[in-house]
Amino acid sequence: MNKIKLFCFPFAGGSAAAFNPFKTQLDPSIQLQPIELAGRGRRIREPLYNSISEIVEDMFKIIRPELSPGPYAFFGHSMGSVVAFELTYKIRQEGLPEPVHIFFSGRGAPHMPRDEKKKYHLMSDEEFKQEMIELGGTSREFFEHPELMEVFLPLLRGDLKVNETYQYSEKKAKLDSPITVFHGKKDEEVTMEEISEWSVHTNRGCDINVFEGGHFFLNEEAPVISKIINRALIGASQ
């Protein structure tokens, strides 16, 4: 039996390590493959991205050799959802096999207007710090270490700029992959309307799952999310 590869794309400021909680939760038939973006982890010395399209081109180069043979799926959280979405169309454009399933998490459908959303990358350092703490992705103690901030702040601001300046372009056809969407009920960044609109982007089914947490619900909900992933992917590797 071929294992199904699950390529995972992190949120703004996140690294491949963000998906570590899923390592022991997924079925043995699923091969977890978190992808490291430039500027963090083992790629920390590489220059940061200027756009979603740059990330997509980079991700395509990395995973292209692994797209066949064998099935694969995508999982993206927040900014990673946009990357997974646009990367799927890049793969289609290149005539390569598309993912058998896509999991979009913590992000509204890409075509929904974002003009009224907060522009974190334009905030002052103090305002930015407070907003990041309230969002839940970064602890207050983290901002008390200047040596960490010197590295992490430009990375986080850069990712947020990339995410917040993303412009959706109309697609000629819908995705042929079934999709599953994860949403935190207390996530003030995303509305249920924006979540439900993911369904217009697929010719297949769209399963929406809502959790009690905020924007960063991945860690505490990893066991439940893993069960949903297992249910969606077991059998797809046959």
C-alpha positions as CSV (number, residue, x, y, z in Angstrom):
1,M,0.0,0.0,0.0
2,N,1.3,3.4,-1.0
3,K,1.4,6.0,1.8
4,I,-0.4,9.3,1.1
5,K,1.8,12.3,1.5
6,L,0.3,15.2,3.5
7,F,2.1,18.4,2.6
8,C,1.6,21.1,5.3
9,F,2.0,24.8,4.9
10,P,2.3,27.0,8.0
11,F,0.7,30.3,9.1
12,A,2.5,33.7,9.0
13,G,5.6,33.5,11.1
14,G,5.2,29.8,11.5
15,S,7.6,27.0,10.7
16,A,7.4,23.3,9.8
17,A,7.5,22.5,13.5
18,A,3.9,23.9,13.8
19,F,2.6,20.6,12.6
20,N,4.6,18.4,15.1
21,P,1.5,17.7,17.2
22,F,0.1,15.7,14.3
23,K,3.0,13.3,14.1
24,T,1.7,10.7,16.5
25,Q,-2.0,11.3,15.7
26,L,-2.2,10.4,12.0
27,D,-2.9,7.0,10.6
28,P,0.3,5.0,9.5
29,S,-0.9,5.2,5.9
30,I,-0.5,9.0,6.0
31,Q,3.0,10.5,5.7
32,L,3.2,13.9,7.3
33,Q,5.4,16.3,5.3
34,P,5.5,19.8,6.8
35,I,7.2,22.2,4.4
36,E,9.7,24.7,5.7
37,L,9.4,28.2,4.3
38,A,12.4,30.4,3.6
39,G,13.7,32.5,6.5
40,R,13.0,30.0,9.3
41,G,14.2,26.7,10.6
42,R,17.0,25.1,8.5
43,R,16.3,27.8,5.9
44,I,16.8,30.7,8.3
45,R,19.5,32.3,6.2
46,E,17.4,32.5,3.0
47,P,15.7,35.8,2.0
48,L,12.1,36.4,3.0
49,Y,9.3,36.3,0.4
50,N,7.6,39.4,-1.1
51,S,4.4,37.8,-2.3
52,I,2.2,34.7,-2.2
53,S,3.3,34.0,-5.8
54,E,6.9,33.8,-4.6
55,I,6.0,31.3,-1.9
56,V,4.0,29.2,-4.4
57,E,6.9,29.1,-6.9
58,D,9.3,28.0,-4.1
59,M,6.9,25.4,-2.8
60,F,6.3,24.0,-6.3
61,K,10.1,23.5,-6.8
62,I,10.3,21.7,-3.5
63,I,7.4,19.3,-3.8
64,R,7.4,18.8,-7.6
65,P,9.6,15.6,-7.5
66,E,7.2,14.1,-4.9
67,L,3.9,14.8,-6.7
68,S,4.0,11.4,-8.6
69,P,3.8,8.6,-8.3
70,G,1.4,8.1,-5.4
71,P,-1.4,10.3,-4.0
72,Y,-0.9,13.4,-1.9
73,A,-3.0,16.0,0.0
74,F,-2.5,19.6,1.2
75,F,-3.0,21.2,4.6
76,G,-2.6,24.9,5.2
77,H,-3.3,27.1,8.2
78,S,-4.1,30.8,7.8
79,M,-1.6,32.1,5.2
80,G,-0.8,28.5,4.5
81,S,-4.4,28.0,3.2
82,V,-3.8,30.6,0.5
83,V,-0.5,28.9,-0.4
84,A,-2.2,25.5,-0.7
85,F,-5.0,27.0,-2.8
86,E,-2.8,28.9,-5.3
87,L,-0.3,26.0,-5.4
88,T,-3.0,23.6,-6.5
89,Y,-3.7,25.8,-9.5
90,K,0.0,26.1,-10.2
91,I,0.1,22.2,-10.3
92,R,-2.9,22.1,-12.5
93,Q,-1.3,24.6,-14.9
94,E,1.8,22.3,-15.1
95,G,-0.4,19.3,-15.9
96,L,0.6,17.3,-12.8
97,P,-1.7,15.2,-10.6
98,E,-3.7,17.4,-8.2
99,P,-4.2,16.6,-4.4
100,V,-6.7,14.0,-3.5
101,H,-7.9,16.3,-0.7
102,I,-7.2,19.8,0.6
103,F,-7.6,21.0,4.2
104,F,-8.0,24.7,4.6
105,S,-7.7,26.0,8.2
106,G,-8.0,29.4,9.9
107,R,-8.7,31.3,6.7
108,G,-11.7,32.5,4.9
109,A,-12.3,31.8,1.2
110,P,-9.7,33.6,-0.9
111,H,-12.2,35.5,-3.0
112,M,-13.9,37.2,0.0
113,P,-13.0,40.9,0.4
114,R,-10.4,41.7,3.1
115,D,-10.3,45.5,2.8
116,E,-11.8,45.9,6.3
117,K,-9.3,43.5,7.9
118,K,-6.6,44.7,10.2
119,K,-3.3,45.5,8.5
120,Y,-0.9,44.2,11.1
121,H,2.3,44.8,9.0
122,L,1.6,48.6,9.1
123,M,1.3,48.8,12.8
124,S,3.8,50.4,15.2
125,D,6.0,47.9,17.1
126,E,4.0,48.4,20.4
127,E,0.6,48.0,18.7
128,F,1.9,45.1,16.7
129,K,3.2,43.4,19.8
130,Q,-0.2,43.8,21.7
131,E,-2.2,42.5,18.7
132,M,0.0,39.5,18.3
133,I,-0.3,38.6,22.0
134,E,-4.1,39.0,21.7
135,L,-4.3,36.9,18.6
136,G,-2.7,34.1,20.6
137,G,0.2,33.0,18.3
138,T,2.9,34.5,20.4
139,S,3.4,34.7,24.2
140,R,4.0,38.0,26.0
141,E,7.3,36.6,27.4
142,F,8.6,36.1,23.8
143,F,8.5,39.8,23.2
144,E,10.7,40.4,26.2
145,H,13.8,38.8,24.5
146,P,15.4,41.3,22.1
147,E,17.7,38.7,20.5
148,L,14.6,36.7,19.5
149,M,12.7,39.8,18.3
150,E,15.6,40.8,16.1
151,V,15.1,37.7,14.1
152,F,11.4,37.0,14.5
153,L,9.8,40.4,14.1
154,P,11.0,41.0,10.5
155,L,9.9,37.5,9.6
156,L,6.5,37.9,11.1
157,R,5.9,41.3,9.6
158,G,7.1,40.1,6.2
159,D,4.7,37.1,6.2
160,L,1.8,39.3,7.4
161,K,2.5,41.8,4.6
162,V,2.6,39.0,2.0
163,N,-0.7,37.6,3.4
164,E,-2.4,41.0,3.7
165,T,-1.5,42.2,0.3
166,Y,-2.6,39.0,-1.5
167,Q,-5.0,39.7,-4.4
168,Y,-7.3,36.9,-5.5
169,S,-7.6,36.4,-9.2
170,E,-10.7,34.7,-10.7
171,K,-10.1,31.1,-11.6
172,K,-11.3,29.5,-14.9
173,A,-12.4,26.3,-13.2
174,K,-13.2,25.0,-9.7
175,L,-10.9,22.6,-7.8
176,D,-11.4,18.9,-8.5
177,S,-10.3,18.1,-5.0
178,P,-12.8,17.6,-2.1
179,I,-12.0,20.1,0.7
180,T,-12.3,20.2,4.4
181,V,-12.3,23.5,6.3
182,F,-11.3,24.1,10.0
183,H,-12.4,27.2,11.9
184,G,-12.1,28.5,15.4
185,K,-15.3,29.8,16.8
186,K,-13.5,32.6,18.7
187,D,-11.4,33.6,15.8
188,E,-12.1,37.3,15.3
189,E,-10.1,37.4,12.1
190,V,-12.5,35.1,10.2
191,T,-16.3,35.0,9.9
192,M,-18.5,32.0,9.3
193,E,-19.6,33.6,6.0
194,E,-16.0,33.7,4.9
195,I,-15.5,30.1,5.9
196,S,-18.7,28.8,4.2
197,E,-17.7,30.5,0.9
198,W,-14.9,27.9,0.5
199,S,-17.6,25.6,-0.9
200,V,-17.8,27.6,-4.2
201,H,-14.2,26.7,-5.0
202,T,-14.7,22.9,-5.5
203,N,-16.6,20.6,-7.8
204,R,-16.5,18.0,-5.0
205,G,-17.7,18.1,-1.4
206,C,-16.8,20.8,1.2
207,D,-16.9,19.7,4.9
208,I,-16.7,22.5,7.5
209,N,-15.6,21.8,11.1
210,V,-15.9,24.4,13.8
211,F,-13.9,24.4,17.0
212,E,-14.2,26.4,20.3
213,G,-10.7,28.0,20.0
214,G,-9.5,31.2,18.5
215,H,-7.2,31.7,15.5
216,F,-4.5,29.2,16.8
217,F,-6.6,26.2,17.7
218,L,-4.3,23.7,16.0
219,N,-2.4,22.5,19.1
220,E,-5.3,21.8,21.4
221,E,-7.4,20.4,18.7
222,A,-4.7,18.2,17.0
223,P,-6.3,14.9,18.1
224,V,-9.7,15.8,16.7
225,I,-8.3,17.3,13.5
226,S,-6.2,14.3,13.0
227,K,-9.2,12.0,13.2
228,I,-11.0,14.1,10.6
229,I,-7.9,14.0,8.4
230,N,-7.6,10.2,8.8
231,R,-11.3,9.8,7.9
232,A,-10.8,11.8,4.8
233,L,-7.6,10.2,3.6
234,I,-7.7,6.6,4.6
235,G,-8.5,4.7,1.4
236,A,-7.3,7.5,-0.8
237,S,-3.9,5.8,-0.9
238,Q,-5.3,2.6,-2.4
